[in-house]
Amino acid sequence: MELSERLKQVDHLRRAAMGNAKFKASAKQHESALKPKSRALAKSKPRSSFADWAGGK
Protein backbone atom coordinates (compact mmCIF):
# COMPACT_ATOMS: atom_id res chain seq x y z
CA MET A 1 0.00 0.00 0.00
CA GLU A 2 2.74 2.44 0.98
CA LEU A 3 4.76 1.58 -2.12
CA SER A 4 1.88 2.34 -4.48
CA GLU A 5 1.34 5.67 -2.72
CA ARG A 6 5.02 6.49 -3.19
CA LEU A 7 4.82 5.52 -6.86
CA LYS A 8 1.84 7.82 -7.32
CA GLN A 9 3.80 10.68 -5.73
CA VAL A 10 6.77 10.05 -8.01
CA ASP A 11 4.48 9.91 -11.05
CA HIS A 12 2.95 13.26 -10.07
CA LEU A 13 6.40 14.80 -9.68
CA ARG A 14 7.49 13.36 -13.03
CA ARG A 15 4.42 14.74 -14.79
CA ALA A 16 4.96 18.17 -13.24
CA ALA A 17 8.60 18.10 -14.34
CA MET A 18 7.53 17.20 -17.87
CA GLY A 19 5.43 20.35 -17.93
CA ASN A 20 1.97 18.84 -18.20
CA ALA A 21 -0.11 22.04 -18.04
CA LYS A 22 -3.30 20.31 -16.93
CA PHE A 23 -1.48 18.49 -14.16
CA LYS A 24 0.26 21.66 -13.00
CA ALA A 25 -3.11 23.40 -12.76
CA SER A 26 -4.59 20.60 -10.67
CA ALA A 27 -1.48 20.55 -8.48
CA LYS A 28 -1.88 24.29 -7.87
CA GLN A 29 -5.52 23.73 -6.91
CA HIS A 30 -4.42 21.02 -4.48
CA GLU A 31 -1.77 23.33 -2.99
CA SER A 32 -4.30 26.12 -2.47
CA ALA A 33 -6.68 23.60 -0.92
CA LEU A 34 -4.06 22.81 1.72
CA LYS A 35 -3.58 26.48 2.58
CA PRO A 36 -6.03 28.17 4.97
CA LYS A 37 -8.95 29.63 3.02
CA SER A 38 -9.59 32.94 4.76
CA ARG A 39 -11.34 34.39 1.69
CA ALA A 40 -13.45 31.30 1.06
CA LEU A 41 -14.59 31.19 4.68
CA ALA A 42 -15.55 34.86 4.54
CA LYS A 43 -17.68 34.22 1.44
CA SER A 44 -19.34 31.04 2.69
CA LYS A 45 -22.11 30.88 5.27
CA PRO A 46 -21.14 30.78 8.94
CA ARG A 47 -20.39 27.35 10.33
CA SER A 48 -23.21 27.65 12.86
CA SER A 49 -25.75 27.09 10.07
CA PHE A 50 -24.15 23.73 9.31
CA ALA A 51 -24.18 22.85 13.02
CA ASP A 52 -27.90 23.68 13.10
CA TRP A 53 -28.52 21.52 10.05
CA ALA A 54 -26.58 18.63 11.60
CA GLY A 55 -28.61 18.99 14.79
CA GLY A 56 -25.70 20.14 16.97
CA LYS A 57 -27.27 23.45 18.01
N, C-alpha and C positions, 0 to 999 in steps of 0.2 A: 504494500500500500504506500509506504513512504517513498519507495523507489519511483513508482509511477508519478507521484506528486512532484518529485525532484525532476523527472524527465519532462513533465509539463512545464515547470519553471524554466528549464533550459531551453525548451522549444520556444517559449514566449520570448526569452531574451534573444534567441537566434533570429526570430522573426523581426523583432524590433531593430536588431542590428542590420538586417537586410533592408530595412527601410520600407516595410509594408505599411503604407499610409493608414489603411483601415485599422490595422492592429494598433498602430501608434495612437490613433484616436481613442480606441477602446481602452488602451492602457492609461491614457490621460484621464478618461472618465473614471476609471477605477481609482487612480491616485486621488482625484478630487473627492471621491466617495469616502476615502479614508480620512481626509482632512475634516475638521469640524465645520459644519455648515451653518455659520452664523446667519448668512443671508437667507438661506432656505428656511431656517427655523422662524425667522422674522416674518417671512411671507406666509408660511403655513399656519393653520389654526393652532391655538394653544393646546398643550398636551392634556389639559383638564377635560376637554371635550372628548378625547379618546377614552380617558379614565371613566367618564360618565357612561359612554357607550359600552365599555367593557363591564360596567356594573361596580367599579371600584370607587364610588363617590367619596 
